[in-house]
Amino acid sequence: MITQMQVKGLMFDPYNNAYIVILRDEDQSEMLPIWVGKSEASSISLAIENVAPPRPMTHDFMKTYLDAFNAKVISVVITDLTEHTYFAKIHLTYADSEYTVDSRPSDAIALALRTQAPIFASESVIRKQSSEELDQWLENLKPEDFGKLDS
């Protein structure tokens, strides 16, 4: 089973010197924080804010490439969480066929935002990330921790 998620914010985690993409389900009952690198966070941020860079970034190029061949992103699914590493798949259509491509979640999310494709997370990933340590971290978050990207 999978749950549709929305990107609700992007924040910086000073403890790990990394960025976190916050995904939430429609009911706001489930949250999935995914730690990403600086360049991936930048790409996701530009997509959230609808900012077009002066030259295409990698994810803009990926979208242009898919568009040139009339391939469409159907959806992105965060499929697994193993040893603190998330895994994702991008589902595409091309020439009346469907394809699934392995991806890092950060790349999949950046592409989904550019193509307006839905983002899903498997129930097992949501369950695995629910830990006591994470719950404590989430309880200490304040609205200002999300900055201007909180939606």
Phi, psi and omega in degrees: 000144179233156181238133177286137183236157176237146173285118183256345179176170178221128182221165179258134177255100183293338180291325180252000182052047181218168177259156181232125171269128179259117175255139177228151177278173184301322182277357183063021181267338180240140177232141179228103176273130180237119180283132182226164178282171183297314183292323177293320178298320179298316180295318178295318179300315179300320180292320179298318184272003181054044179259127178264120178291159181298329175232147184297136172276174184305316183288330174294318177299316180302317179295315179299318179298312179298317179299321182299332181254012181057033173268145182234141173277119179280312182194169175234136180231125171280111194261332186205158174222112181227123179049052177067016178241127178271151177232150181217164175226142175254127179258126185235156167240142176204128177050052177064017176235155177251143180227151176236130183237131175293147183204157167286145179303322181298317178292318180298317179295315180301319179289319179300319179297323181284334182255004183056033178275146178290150179247131179235159173227139178289150180300325181295324178293317180297318178294316183297322183283346179283097179232164180300318180298317179294316179302319179295317178300316181295323180297330182275355179290143175243155180306324181291344176295337182274346178063202186286350182272355178295132179234000000 
